[in-house]
Amino acid sequence: MSDPASFFQIDNAEGGGDAVIVCEHASNDLTAAANALGLGADQRQAHIAWDPGALGVAKGLSSALDAPLIHATASRLIYDLNRPPDSPGAMPARSEAYDIPGNRDLTPRQRLERTRAHYIPFHAALFSLLARRLASGRPTALITVHSFTPVYFGTRREVEFGIIHEADDRLARAILARDVGLLTRLNDPYSAADGVTHTLALHATPLGLGHAMLEIRNDLIATPMAQQAMADRLAPAIREAVKECL
């Protein structure tokens, strides 16, 4: 089995800013899976395999906020790091309109192997990072970065920037209150009720951390230039909101 550390990366681990950035769906790399889970090139580039543009925005925010960034280096179709091990969505046999042949009829042993290789090391590293910061007295908010498709099952999504929260809505509402020049909504296009806030529920809520999940429509961050521009747009609002809530 590959070294578990190869399935995630931490950038700017000693960043002195007031946030930690997480990007669970940063990569569409399927080399760790047999036969790329049976998917073609178009499917591997589609939103089912990753959140296009999210990593570029996360890296830009990490730089602007001097924040540590932890991100996946393997596709969420191998293991979706924002889902608990007992969730069918952690290793989905079907995602949106696509069947995932390599995830069909996984045995309990196979699920355990993927959980050990991907989920456990990633979340252990994130918890360790947060615990070290808290022990050092560093104010810390947890921010996860995602992207979503402009059209979902034939329905056009008008929202451009969604801010989702778990138990504590203070940081999400503080970001929402700042004008970033985008059509912005709270808990849209997803909310905690959709099961998308696992990372926040696992880490932020038990530790009492301010938190927010950022969802950006992916047609707005389709190029590296657009991703950096989005990070530049959002960073001042996030910085101010974090300082207000800590």
N, C-alpha and C positions, 0 to 999 in steps of 0.2 A: 504494500500500500504506500502511496506517496506520503511524503512528510506532510502532516496536517497544516503546518505553517504555510505551505505553498498555496493553500486555498484562501488565504486572506493576506492583507498587507496593511501595515500601520505607517502612515506618513506623519511627519512633524509630531512625533510622540511626546516631546517635551514642550509643545506649544504653550505659551503663557497666557493665551486668551481665556475667556470665560465660558467657552463651549467645547464640547466634543462632537465631532461630525461623524455620522455613520452612513454608509451607502451599501446596503445589503444586496442590491440588484445591479451592481456595477459592471458585471462582465457577462458576456455570452459565450465564454470559453467552455467547450464541451469535450476537450481532450481527455479529461479524467473519466469519461463515460465510454463504455464499449459502443463502437459504431455510432458515436455522436447521438445516442439514444434513438437512432433510426430516423433522424430528421434531415431534411434537405437544407441547402444553403439559404434559401429564402426564409425558411422557418427559423434557422439559427440567427438570422438578422432581425427577426420580428420581435415585438414586445413580449411575446411569451417567454423568450429566453433571457431577457434582461430589461432594464429601464434605460433606453437609449438617451444619451445626453446627461444622465444623472451624475456620472462620475466626474465629467468635466466641470459641472456646476459645483459639486462637492469639493473638488480640488481648488477651485477658485475661492470658495467660501473659507476653506481651510487656510489658504494663504492670506486672505483679507482679514480674517478674524484671529489669525495666529492660533488656530485650533488644531488639535490632533484629529486625524481622519483615519478611521478603520473601514476598509472596504473589501468586498469579496473579489476573488480572482477566478471564480468558476461560475458557470451559469446557474441561475436559480432553479432550472429544471432538474439539475442533479440534486440540489437541496435548496429550498427557499429558506434563507436564514431568518426571514421575518415570519416564520410559522413554527409552532411547537412540534416536537417529534411525533405526537399522536394525530396530527392534522393530515387529512388526505392531501391538502394543498402543499405539504412540505415536499412531496415527491409526486406530483400530479400525473395521473394517467391520461388526463385531458386538460388542456389549458385553452380557455376561450374557445375557438372553433377548431382546434387542432388536437388530434390524438398524439400521444407521446409513447411510441411503441416500446422504448426502452424502460419505461416506468410501469408497464402493464404487468400485473400479477407479480409484483415484487414480494419476495418471501420476508418474514420477520427478520431473518438473519441479514438479508441484503439491506433492509431499511436500517438496521442497527449499524451495519458497516458504514453506510453513508452518514448517519448521525454522528458516529464517532469521528469520522474523517473531516466533516464540514461544520456541523452545528456546534458540537461541544467545544472544539478549539476556538472558534470565532467568538462565541459568547463568553468563554472563560477569559479570553484576551481583553474583550471589552470591559468585563467586570473588573479585571485587574487594573486596567487603565483608570477606570472611574475611582476605584478604591484608593489607588495611589494618590490621585489628585485630592480626594476628600481628606485623606490622612495628612496631606501637606497643607490643608487649609485653603485650597484653591476653590473659589466659587466656580460652579460647573452647571451648565445646562446641557441637555442632550438633544441633539437635532439630527433627524434622519432625512435623507434626501432621495426623492423618487421622481419618476416621470410617468405620465399617463398618455393614452392615445387620444387623438382628437375625435375619433369615431369609435364607439363601442357597441357591437352587435347592431350596427346600422343607425345608431342614434348619435347625432352630433353633440359634442360637449362644448358649451359656450365658455365655461369657466376656464381661465388661463392659469390661475395659481390657487391651489387649495392648501389650506392649513388644517391639519388634523391633530387632535389631542387625545390623550388617554384620560386618566382620572383627574388631572389638574389642567384646567383650561387657561390659566393666567398667561403663560407665554404665548400660546396660540392667539389669544385675543389681543395681546400687546402688539404682535406682528401685524395682525389684521387691521389694527387701528392706524397703522402707518401707510401712507399712500406710496405704493411702488409702481404706479402706472399700469397695473394689470387688473383684469377682471378677477377679483379675489373673493373667495368664499370660505367660510368655516365649515369643516367636515364635508367637503365636496371636492372631487367626485366620490370619495370614500369617507367612512367614519369608523370609529372603533367597533361599531356593530357589525361591520363587514369582516372583522377578524384581521385587520391590517396593522394593528398597533402592538404586535407581540413584543418587538424589541423594547418599545417604551414601557409596556406592562412588566416586562421581565427585569428591567434595569432602573428606569427613571422612577416609577411609582414606589417600589420598595425603598429606594434611597432618598425619596422626597425631592427629586430633582425637577426643576422646571424643564419642560420638554415641548417639542413640536415636531410633527412630521410634515415636511414640505413636499407637495405634489405639483409638478410643473408640466404643462402640456408639451408633449415632446416635439411638436412642430415648431415650437419657439426656441428650441435648443438643439437644432439638427446639425449644427456645425461647431467646431471648436471655438470659432469667433463668437458665435451666438451664446455658447455656454459660458464663456468668460464675461460677456456683456451681461448675462443674466446674474451671474455671481456678483458683478459690480453693482448691479441694480438692487439686489436683495441685501447685500452685506450691511450697509448702513442701517437699514430698518431692523435687521436682526440684532446688530450690536446694541442699538438703543433699547430694543425690547428686552434683551437679556439683562442689561444693566438695570432696567426698571424693575424687573421681577426677582433679581437675586438679592 
